[in-house]
Amino acid sequence: MAEKKYDWSAIAKNPKFVELHHKKTAFLFGWWIFSCVYYFLLPIGAAYTPGIFKVKIIGAVNFGYLFALSQFFVSWGLALYYAHVANKDFDRLTRELIDELHL
């Protein structure tokens, strides 16, 4: 069975593909910056402002522990948000592109 040949340069120049690529890149780059800043706040904050991270919240649990734990929840939240945006926008744009190209 022969494989289909695609004109990848034509697909890359298609306005629907350009829109999809731009939206996805902007979305991912923005959240990547946020994630990196949020991640590095823990070691930088603990190094330069240890007093804030030692503040007791409940019993032996301090702000540093809660901030470290929050990174898991933020990661899960971002993953769920990405899945929502991908299902709503990126998949729709991909379907429109495939329909337009008759693949």
Contact map, one row per residue, 1 for C-alpha under 8 A:
1110000000000000000000000000000000000000000000000000000000000000000000000000000000000000000000000000000
1111000000000000000000000000000000000000000000000000000000000000000000000000000000000000000000000000000
1111100000000000000000000000000000000000000000000000000000000000000000000000000000000000000000000000000
0111110000000000000000000000000000000000000000000000000000000000000000000000000000000000000000000000000
0011111000000000000000000000000000000000000000000000000000000000000000000000000000000000000000000000000
0001111100000000000000000000000000000000000000000000000000000000000000000000000000000000000000000000000
0000111111100000000000000000000000000000000000000000000000000000000000000000000000000000000000000000000
0000011111110000000000000000000000000000000000000000000000000000000000000000000000000000000000000000000
0000001111111000000000000000000000000000000000000000000000000000000000000000000000000000000000000000000
0000001111111100000000000000000000000000000000000000000000000000000000000000000000000000000000000000000
0000001111111100100000000000000000000000000000000000000000000000000000000000000000000000000000000000000
0000000111111100110000000000000000000000000000000000000000000000000000000000000000000000000000000000000
0000000011111110110000000000000000000000000000000000000000000000000000000000000000000000000000000000000
0000000001111111110000000000000000000000000000000000000000000000000000000000000000000000000000000000000
0000000000001111111000000000000000000000000000000000000000000000000000000000000000000000000000000000000
0000000000000111111100000000000000000000000000000000000000000000000000000000000000000000000010011000000
0000000000111111111110000000000000000000000000000000000000000000000000000000000000000000000011001000000
0000000000011111111111000000000000000000000000000000000000000000000000000000000000000000000000000000000
0000000000000011111111100000000000000000000000000000000000000000000000000000000000000000000000000000000
0000000000000001111111110000000000000000000000000000000000000000000000000000000000000000010011000000000
0000000000000000111111111000000000000000000000000000000000000000000000000000000000000000000000000000000
0000000000000000011111111100000000000000000000000000000000000000000000000000000000000000000000000000000
0000000000000000001111111110000000000000000000000000000000000000000000000000000000000000000000000000000
0000000000000000000111111111000000000000000000000000000000000000000000000000000000000000010000000000000
0000000000000000000011111111100000000000000000000000000000000000000000000000000000000000000000000000000
0000000000000000000001111111110000000000000000000000000000000000000000000000000000000000000000000000000
0000000000000000000000111111111000000000000000000000000000000000000000000000000000000000000000000000000
0000000000000000000000011111111100000000000000000000000000000000000000000000000000000000000000000000000
0000000000000000000000001111111110000000000000000000000000000000000000000000000000000000000000000000000
0000000000000000000000000111111111000000000000000000000000000000000000000000000000000000000000000000000
0000000000000000000000000011111111100000000000000000000000000000000000000000000000000000000000000000000
0000000000000000000000000001111111110000000000000000000000000000000000000000000000000000000000000000000
0000000000000000000000000000111111111000000000000000000000000000000000000000000000000000000000000000000
0000000000000000000000000000011111111100000000000000000000000000000000000000000000000000000000000000000
0000000000000000000000000000001111111110000000000000000000000000000000000010000000000000000000000000000
0000000000000000000000000000000111111111000000000000000000000000000000000000000000000000000000000000000
0000000000000000000000000000000011111111100000000000000000000000000000000000000000000000000000000000000
0000000000000000000000000000000001111111110000000000000000000000000000100000000000000000000000000000000
0000000000000000000000000000000000111111110000000000000000000000000000100000000000000000000000000000000
0000000000000000000000000000000000011111111100000000000000000000000000000000000000000000000000000000000
0000000000000000000000000000000000001111111111000000000000000000000000000000000000000000000000000000000
0000000000000000000000000000000000000111111111000000000000000001001100000000000000000000000000000000000
0000000000000000000000000000000000000001111111100000000000000000000000000000000000000000000000000000000
0000000000000000000000000000000000000001111111111000000000000000000000000000000000000000000000000000000
0000000000000000000000000000000000000000111111111100100000000000000000000000000000000000000000000000000
0000000000000000000000000000000000000000111111111101100000000001000000000000000000000000000000000000000
0000000000000000000000000000000000000000001111111100000000000000000000000000000000000000000000000000000
0000000000000000000000000000000000000000000111111100000000000000000000000000000000000000000000000000000
0000000000000000000000000000000000000000000111111111100000000000000000000000000000000000000000000000000
0000000000000000000000000000000000000000000011111111110000000000000000000000000000000000000000000000000
0000000000000000000000000000000000000000000000001111111000000000000000000000000000000000000000000000000
0000000000000000000000000000000000000000000001001111111000000011000000000000000000000000000000000000000
0000000000000000000000000000000000000000000011001111111000000111100000000000000000000000000000000000000
0000000000000000000000000000000000000000000000000111111100000111000000000000000000000000000000000000000
0000000000000000000000000000000000000000000000000011111110000111000000000000000000000000000000000000000
0000000000000000000000000000000000000000000000000000011111111110000000000000000000000000000000000000000
0000000000000000000000000000000000000000000000000000001111111110000000000000000000000000000000000000000
0000000000000000000000000000000000000000000000000000000111111100000000000000000000000000000000000000000
0000000000000000000000000000000000000000000000000000000111111100000000000000000000000000000000000000000
0000000000000000000000000000000000000000000000000000000111111100000000000000000000000000000000000000000
0000000000000000000000000000000000000000000000000000000111111110110000000000000000000000000000000000000
0000000000000000000000000000000000000000000000000000111111111111110000000000000000000000000000000000000
0000000000000000000000000000000000000000000000000001111110001111111000000000000000000000000000000000000
0000000000000000000000000000000000000000010001000001111000000111111100000000000000000000000000000000000
0000000000000000000000000000000000000000000000000000100000001111111110000000000000000000000000000000000
0000000000000000000000000000000000000000000000000000000000001111111111000000000000000000000000000000000
0000000000000000000000000000000000000000010000000000000000000011111111100000000000000000000000000000000
0000000000000000000000000000000000000000010000000000000000000001111111110000000000000000000000000000000
0000000000000000000000000000000000000000000000000000000000000000111111111000000000000000000000000000000
0000000000000000000000000000000000000000000000000000000000000000011111111100000000000000000000000000000
0000000000000000000000000000000000000110000000000000000000000000001111111110000000000000000000000000000
0000000000000000000000000000000000000000000000000000000000000000000111111111000000000000000000000000000
0000000000000000000000000000000000000000000000000000000000000000000011111111100000000000000000000000000
0000000000000000000000000000000000000000000000000000000000000000000001111111110000000000000000000000000
0000000000000000000000000000000000100000000000000000000000000000000000111111111000000000000000000000000
0000000000000000000000000000000000000000000000000000000000000000000000011111111100000000000000000000000
0000000000000000000000000000000000000000000000000000000000000000000000001111111110000000000000000000000
0000000000000000000000000000000000000000000000000000000000000000000000000111111111000000000000000000000
0000000000000000000000000000000000000000000000000000000000000000000000000011111111100000000000000000000
0000000000000000000000000000000000000000000000000000000000000000000000000001111111110000000000000000000
0000000000000000000000000000000000000000000000000000000000000000000000000000111111111000000000000000000
0000000000000000000000000000000000000000000000000000000000000000000000000000011111111100000000000000000
0000000000000000000000000000000000000000000000000000000000000000000000000000001111111110000000000000000
0000000000000000000000000000000000000000000000000000000000000000000000000000000111111111000000000000000
0000000000000000000000000000000000000000000000000000000000000000000000000000000011111111110000000000000
0000000000000000000000000000000000000000000000000000000000000000000000000000000001111111111000000000000
0000000000000000000000000000000000000000000000000000000000000000000000000000000000111111111100000000000
0000000000000000000000000000000000000000000000000000000000000000000000000000000000011111111100000000000
0000000000000000000000000000000000000000000000000000000000000000000000000000000000001111111110000000000
0000000000000000000100010000000000000000000000000000000000000000000000000000000000001111111111000000000
0000000000000000000000000000000000000000000000000000000000000000000000000000000000000111111111100000000
0000000000000000000000000000000000000000000000000000000000000000000000000000000000000011111111110000000
0000000000000001100100000000000000000000000000000000000000000000000000000000000000000000111111111000000
0000000000000000100100000000000000000000000000000000000000000000000000000000000000000000011111111100000
0000000000000000000000000000000000000000000000000000000000000000000000000000000000000000001111111110000
0000000000000001000000000000000000000000000000000000000000000000000000000000000000000000000111111111000
0000000000000001100000000000000000000000000000000000000000000000000000000000000000000000000011111111100
0000000000000000000000000000000000000000000000000000000000000000000000000000000000000000000001111111111
0000000000000000000000000000000000000000000000000000000000000000000000000000000000000000000000111111111
0000000000000000000000000000000000000000000000000000000000000000000000000000000000000000000000011111110
0000000000000000000000000000000000000000000000000000000000000000000000000000000000000000000000001111111
0000000000000000000000000000000000000000000000000000000000000000000000000000000000000000000000000111111
0000000000000000000000000000000000000000000000000000000000000000000000000000000000000000000000000110111
